[in-house]
Amino acid sequence: MNSIQAHFSKTISDYDTIVDNIVFKNDELHKELIKAIPFNENKEISVLDLGCGTGHGMKLLANQFPKAQITGIDFSPIMINKAQKNLSAFSDRIELLEADFNDHKPSKKFDVIISAIAIHNIPHEQKRSLFTKIFNSLNDNGVFVNADFYEHDSQIINQQLKKRYESFLRHNLSGDELKVWLKHAFEEDMPMTLSEQFSILEVAGFQQINLTWIFNNEAIYIAEKQPNSPQ
């Protein structure tokens, strides 16, 4: 994760102001992620957010599910500090942990595990082990909801999506800022095709996986852990 940490250490101070310029439909993506959680809003659920950043998704979730107990993990102390401030109104039911979600071993199981614009940063082999850990960290009937960048199976379509995303970045950014994010997006990012993600989720034990939202090179899917799933 060193290269990822190095990248975000350069851009993290203004992440909240820049994120809408680097993620298509960022607010809609987060709202659709929360909408995909298939539990009654008044149910007492436990939720884990992998790569919680400054708490955008956690705040939406806390408002939508007033009885949810939410744990957020992020490797950046600056992100965690900002999240604490952004989520101060919910401090009685939110826990924030400074940790690398690849290495962190949850001390309990959760009903819901979410992640937004985070997992694409790690190598594919780490994705495989992470998806297994996510499965093992869920209660029966629990769900994993992932909102992230993805690769398309068709290289022709994939190049079209990349060109559109590059145009989006060039429209919103300039100078050194543009250079940093172009390098990150096209040299450092490691998105995976949805078909491959679904395949390794099935290997991990998930039995029901559904795509719920897609726009250009971003997608949201939900994977369910059914009671008879192999441990």
Secondary structure, DSSP 8 states (H G I E B T S, - for coil): -HHHHHHHHHHGGGHHHHHHHHSTTHHHHHHHHHHT--S-TTS--EEEEET-TTSHHHHHHHHH-TT-EEEEEES-HHHHHHHHHHTGGGGGGEEEEES-TTT---SS-EEEEEEES-GGGS-HHHHHHHHHHHHHTEEEEEEEEEEEE-B-SSHHHHHHHHHHHHHHHHHH--HHHHHHHHHIIIII----BHHHHHHHHHHHT--EEEEEEEETTEEEEEEE--TT---
